[in-house]
Amino acid sequence: MAVQNKLTKQVSVFLENKSGRLLDVCQTIGQARINIRALCIADTSDFGILRLIVDEPDRALATLQQQGFSVGETSVLAVQVPDQPGGLSGVLENLRQHEINVEYMYAFVTPVQGRAVVVFRGGDDQLEPVVEALDAAGVVVMPAQDVYKI
Amino acid sequence: MIWDPYYECMELEQRRELQLRRLREMVARLAVNVPWYQARFAQIDFHPEDLKSLEDLASLPFVSKVELRDNYPLELLACPASEVVRIHSSSGTTGRPIIAGYTAEDINTWAETIARTICCGGGTRHDILQVAYGYGLFTGGLGLHYGGERLGCMVIPMSAGNTARQLMMMRDLGTTILACTPSYALTLADALEEEGVSVEELKLRSGLFGAEPWSEGSRQAVESMLRLSAHDIYGLTEIIGPGVAGECEAKNGLHVFDDHFYPEIIDPDTGQVLPEGQRGELVFTSLTKRAFPLLRFRTRDISALHYEPCSCGRTHARMDRITGRTDDMLIIRGVNVFPSQIEEVLTAVEGVMPHYQLVVTREGRMDQLEVRVEVSADIFSDTVRGLEQVQAQIEEELHKVLGLHAKVSLVEPKSIERSIGKAKRIIDQREAG
């Protein structure tokens, strides 16, 4: 499968550290009938960045933009990890061997085929070599279309 | 097109003679008609016939907002109240507003100087002028309205606000000239997409923006977003309203219509008149006003004057774009800070002028300056590191320009209050005294 198909679209949203802002984002995409599949929040004392994997990333992006949020689209990888002790470290070991730096990562709650799914971004914004390295090591990088359906 | 070439392109010497003649008539009239001026002249032993040259004006005392407030509402009228046909008022943010009266002749003068202003901005009688300044006591709306009609434009009296309707009229009537505050022009540009109006559907070619200080960065933003040529216009209620000065196509300073409004630049601390080209506080003297003439009114606006005639053919004095106000100037830890300096930095870092707000607080005995900047799509990054880099870069540039540390806070788009009238750029939370 082409590497391009394995790049999952992540929607990110700029949030001020104010009460109710996260709720506003969730309501906006909830009302548009868009389902959140995984999320993580990075925050500093001043602001936060909400990162989302949703079932319809393009529509989520447009909807949030229309509502005046600062949003961005980033490619990330969703990787299947054996759901057992040491599962994640095995994957990370592959990346270390290729000197690929992980920028951030977070996990899906729902397992797929008995495996945990971890989302991450790294490799200094060059994801294609990362996919190739993981594929070669037998780690399953999920096709984006399958990720949106989790 | 020059609206009134006789006065606007007059030889400098001839204009100075005209100014002196008008000034002497004015001073003589004030000495007879206004008790407050009578008392003032007596105090300094000044007699109208002492005024032999324009330079002698420098010996007369200034008038400031304080004196105008003390004479609220109409103590300074220089004509019988029955001759007043119109009242306007300044948007006084503190205490009593300032009331300005106009005779029929004043309204006529005003329409003439606004017609000149619109022509400076490239306007002709074939233009469709959308006036999105507020109508009412504020001088912006009615001022542009009368000037537009004098020139023969099709005038759309929208007043300020109701952005959706503004854009609908702009598109459906084919507005060619937009007149409003620069911050409202940005608000209109921002709303295009939301209202489903494409800039291709608009026929705008010129903008007359004034009533608040703005920067070259804002000019470029408005020009590229609305695809028009943006002109700075200047005026103030105390002197007449808009129509005191305006930029021509050369955009080499604003032409001051100095056959009606005589400008000086002074050192705001000493009151000394400053030579050509030096920055200081702008002072105006009415030369022709009938109802509410003022001698040496201190505007608190910071500018500089140039007398070399412009390439457009007009020979009026030219004033630099207002870079701030003596009272907008923030003094932070002893450093003078003008909002315009901060705008220049933000524009340089972001490429366009973002919406921003300055918040000044005092922690202990130290002033703190916070600059709140809206995160636009241009600077958004999905990593904390990326956003912190933008923050740090703005802080560093601000430090270079201002010489002090300001904290930069990134805030969400549209979280800074949008203005219909003048933008609220500064929140000073320091306790007085």
Interface residues (C-beta under 8 A of the other chain):
Chain A: Q10 S12 F14 L15 E16 R21 A42 D43 T44 D46 F47 I49 R51 Q65 Q66 G68 F69 S70 V71 G72 T74 E103 Y104
Chain B: E194 V375 S376 A377 F380 S381 D382 T383 V384 L387 E388 S409 L410 V411 E412 P413 K414 S415
